[in-house]
Amino acid sequence: MRILQVIASMNPKHGGVCQGIRNTVPELQKMGVESEVVCLDDPNSDYLGQDAFVIHALGKSKKLWGYHKDLIPWLLSNFSKYDVVVVNGLWLYQSHAAIKAMLAYRKTHDVSPKVYVMTHGMLDPYFQTAKDRKLKALRNKLYWKVLENKVVNEADGILFTCEEELLLARTTFPNYKPKREINVGYGIQPPPANIEGMREAFASHVPDWNSKPFLLFLSRIHPKKGVDMLINAYRKLEEEFEEVPQLIIAGPNEHEYGKEMQTLGADWPNIIFSGMLSGDAKWGAFHESETFVLSSHQENFGIAVVEALACSKPVLISNKVNIWREIEKGKGGIVKSDSQDDTYQLLKEWILLNQKEKNQMSLDAGSVYQAHFTISSATEKYLQGINN
């Protein structure tokens, strides 16, 4: 089998979708499945050329909506090479282009690859109801009526990473009538073993670290991630308790919201902004942390959440992280709502646990990963879903 992944960008700074592809492709290869990617990136980008699979970079789109004149012709010329095409994401040109190319191709060809759309949480009702997204919600409503409902309803099926995502997608827009809804699951590669160099790499990137276990936020610094609530909750904890672990906030922060959050935490020396961490420094952050925190307002899957579980680190999350049910049932962390008070209670409940309870939750976190989110089991489910 040959699979083509269609995605706007493979830039790791754009979040977990491209990382999900990078996690899945090597496991598919073990199962005899060849994978390639087509994206709208500059082929000279420094993040390309490092993967062990073919990436067709057609050039950077400089238009609104991510329009690129070469994508449909490229798809029409290459569809015959693939058995399955998976379109990653909605609301940008690549999803519209893929379905338009599919419909045109099937008019003149009796045999066509199956074409699926993987929404990666982009049909979550949060994006239509969040107070800071009124204009974007209006835009999405228009896009849905004119274009995007055809993408969803004409594809051979819609792929979801978990049951919660599938159920939420049904509640967002009218005329939602996909041919198939398929929960294909999601997983990650096992984390690298904890070696001494990781601690050193992390320490070199975060010189203000006091060498003790800490609370870790590692994600995009974005309003939907609840970073402001996390900082405010931590400030309240420090006023209440004599000693609280440091809070390290890891993620790109040289943008307007990132600078706002740094200002919010500026008077608290135990709140440390490390910038984006990768490689050994990133894994050092996971291994040296005490627990992982993500009080997000919306999180489709949360690759970083699962990476923490895989490192046997308990996770403190909101119930807007769509895999919260598996985590709560497996006792691999603490789950609350995504309010300011609940974020404070999330941290406080962890702080008040004794060491025996924390150790048990760490063991349970690793068990949740093994039971639900290994890349091997997720890839088998993925293949079964797109083959049936």
N, C-alpha and C positions, 0 to 999 in steps of 0.2 A: 504493500500500500504506500502511496505517496500523498502527503498532506501539504497544502499551501496555507500558511498563516498570513492573513492580510491585516495590517496594522498601520496606524498613522505614523508612529515613530518607535524606534527601538532605543531611544535615549533613556537610560536608567533613571534620570532625574524626573521623568514624567510619571513615576509611580510603579505600581506592582504588576500592571498588565504585561509589559515586556519581560519583566522578571519571571512571570508565570510561564511565558513561552520558553525562556531560557531554562527553567526548571524541568519542563515537560519533554522538550525535544530529545535530550540525551536518553531518557527512559523509554521513549517511543522507539529510539534507535535500537535499544537492547531487544525490543520486541519485533525487530525486523521492519519497522516503519521509517521511511525516509521523510524528512520534513525540510521545507524551505520557507522563507519569509519574503514577502514583498512589502516595502514601506516607503514612505515619502520623506526620506532623510537625504541629506547631502552625503554622497558616497565617500567623501573624504573625512567624515566625522570621526573623531578620535575614539569613540565608543564602538565603532564598527571594525570588522577585521579580526576580532578577538574571539569569535564564537566558532565552534566546531561544526557549524552548519551554514548553508548558503543563505545569504541575505541579499536580495535584489533591492538596492537603494536607488529609486528613480529620480532623486533630486529633491531638494527642499521646496516645499510648497510655500509661496509667499502671498497667497491669496486668502481672503476670508473664507471660512468654512473648510479650509484645507484643500481647496480645489487643485487638481493637477491634471493637465491635459493628457498626460501619457498613461495614466492608470488604466482606463478602460481599454485602449488599444493593447496594452501589455497583457491584460487579463484575457482578452479575446485570442491573442496569439499563443497563450500559454496554458489555457484551461485543459487542453488535451493531455498535458503531461501529468495531471493530478487526478486522484480518485476522490479526494475530499478537499473542499476549501472552507476554512474557518475564518470568518470576518470578526475581528476583535474590536468591540466598541461601537457606539452609536453617535449620532448628532454631528459627525464630520463626514466629509466627502467620501472617505473610503468605503463606508457601509452602503451609501447610495450607489456608488460606482460599481461595487461588486454585484449587487442585485440587478442593476441595469445591464451589466455585461452578461450576467447569467441568463436573463430573459432573452437578450439578443442572440446569444450563443445557441440556446435551445431551439430557436426558430429554424436554424440551419443545420443542426446536428442531432442525430438520434441518440447519441451517447454523450452524457454530460457528467461532470463531477457533482457529487452532492454538495450543496452549499448551506452551511450553517452560520448562524450569527451568535456569538458569545457576548452577552451584554455587559458582563463585568459590573453588575449593579447599577447600570445607567438607566434602568427602568424603575428604580426605587422611588417611591412617592416623596421621599425627603426632598428631592431636587425640585419638586413642584410646589412644595409648601414652606420651605425655609424662608424666613423673613428677608434675608440678604440676597435672595435669588429671584426677586419678583420679575425683573426684566428678562432674565434667562429663562424663567419658567414660562413667561409669555412667548418667548422665542421658541422654546421647545414645543409648546402647544401648537404653534403655527407649523413648525417643522413636522410634527407628528401628523397633522391633518393633511399636509401637502405631500410629504415624502416618506417620513420614517415609518408610518404604519405599513407602507408597502414593503419596506425592508423586512420588517418583522413578520408580516403575513405571507409574503411570497417566498421567503427562505424555506428550505426543506425542514428546518427545525431551529429552535432557540435553545442554546446551551446555558445552563446555570451551574454555579459553583456549589450551591447548597440549597436545601429545601426552602429555607426562609427567603432566599432571594427569589425563587420561583413563585412562591405565594404572594410576595409583595408586588411583583411585576404585574399581577392580574388586577391590581387595585388602582393603577395610576392613570391610564388613558382609556377613552372609549374606543370601540372597534379594534380591540386587541384580540386577534384571532389567529394565533400561530398554528401552523400545521401540526407541529409537535412541540412539546415542552420536555426537555431532557435534563435531569439533574445528573451532570457528569462528575460532580465532585471536584476537588482540587487538592493538590499536595505540594510538598517541597522536597528537594533533595536533602538527605541527612546532613546536618551541619558538620563542618570539619572538627576533628578532635581538638580539645582544648590543649594548646601547647603554650610554652612560656613566652614565645615570641608574640602571641596575641595580646597578652597583658602589657608587654612592653610597647607594642604598636598603639594600643589604646591610650596608655599613659602618655606617650609622646604627643598624641593629638589633643589630650585633655590635661594640660599641666596643672590645672586647679583641682583635679581629683585628689581626694585625701587618702587614697589606697584602700578604702573600706567599701564593702558592698553598698549599692546605691539603688535608687528608683530610676528606671530607665524609660524614657519616651524616645522611640526611634521611628520616625515617620516623616511625611511631609508636614511642614509647619503651615497649617491651613485652617481657616475658621471652622470648617466642619469637624476638625480633629479634637475640638474642645481644649485647645492648649491654654486659652485664657482661664477656663475653669480649673484646669490642673494647677496653674501657677497660683491662682487665688486660694485654692484648697491647701496647697503646700504652705503658703504664707500663714494661713490660719493654724495649721499643724505646728509650725515652728513657734508660734506664739503660745500654744497650748502645752507642748511637750518640751522637756529639757533637751533631749537629743533626738534628732530625726535624721535618717540617712540623707545624703545629698540627692538632689534631683538633677539628672543629666538629660537635657533635651537635645537630641541628635537629629539633625535634618538641615537641608539648605535653608539659610535664614537671611540671605542678603536681598530681601524683597520687602515691600511695604509692611505686610502683616508680620513677617519675621522680625522686623525692626520694632514694631509696636510691642511684640511679646518680649523682646529683650529689654525694652524700656519698662514694661510691667514688672519684670523680675529684677530690675537693675539694683535695687537696694537690698537684695537678699543674696549674700555671697555663696550660699549653698545651692542656689539655682544656677546651673552652669549650661551655657549654650555651646555645644561643641562643633557646630556645623555638620555637614554631611560626613558620615563615616562609611568606609567601604573596606573590603578585604579583611586582613587580620585585625585592623582597628575595630571594624564593625563586630566581628565575632568575639573579640576581646571585650567589647561592651556588653554583649549578651552574657558571656561566661562570668564576668566579674560583677554583674548586677545581682541585686537581691530579688527583684521582681520587675515585671514589665507593666507599664501603665498606658492605657489608651481609652480615655473617656469620650469616644467619638460620638458625634451626632449621626453619623452614617458611615458604615464600613461594610463593603460587600463581603469580603472574605478576611482580609487582614493578613497578608503574607508575613509581616513582621511579628504579628501575634503568634502565628504558627511556628516561626523561627524560634521565638522565646520558648514555647512549649517543647520544641525539639531539643532545646538546651536544658530541659528540666527546670525551667523558670516559671513560677506561677504568674498568671496574668490577671491584672486588675482592669476590667473592661466594662463598658456600658452595654446594655442590651440592644444597642443599635449596631453592634458588631454582629454580623449575621450568623456567625458560628457560635454565638453565646450559649445556645442550648447544649451543644456537645460539651462545651467547657464546664458549664454549671453541673450537668449530669455526672461528668467524670471527676468533679471536684478539683479541677486543674487551675482554679483561680477563684476570684470573687467577681460577681456581676451585680451591678446596680443600674439605675436609670441614668440618663445623660443630662441631669440637672446639676446646678452648682452645688447644692447641698449633698446630693448623692455622690458626687465626685469627692467631696470632703469625707463622707462616710466610707467610701471605697478605700481611701488611703488610711483612715483612722482604724478601720477594721483590721487591715493588714498589720499596722504598727502594734496593735494590741494583742496579736497572736503571740503565743510563746514559741520558743525555738523548735520544740517538738512538733507543733502544729505546722509551722512553716516548712520544716523538713518533709513532713508527710505530704503537704500540698505540692512540694517540688517533685516528689516521686509520682504523684498523681498527674502532674502536668506532663511528664514524660510519657505516662501511660495513655493520656488523651491523644497525644501526637501519634503514638504507635497504633492506636485503635482507629483513628479517623483520617489522618492527614499525611501518611507516608506517600511519597511520590509513586512508588510501585503500585500500591492499591488504587490510588487515584487515577493513574494512567490506564490501568486495566478497566476501570469503570468508564473512563473517557472513551476508550476504544470500543467498548461494548455499546455505549450510547450512540456513537456516530455510525456504527455498523448495522444496528438493528433497523 
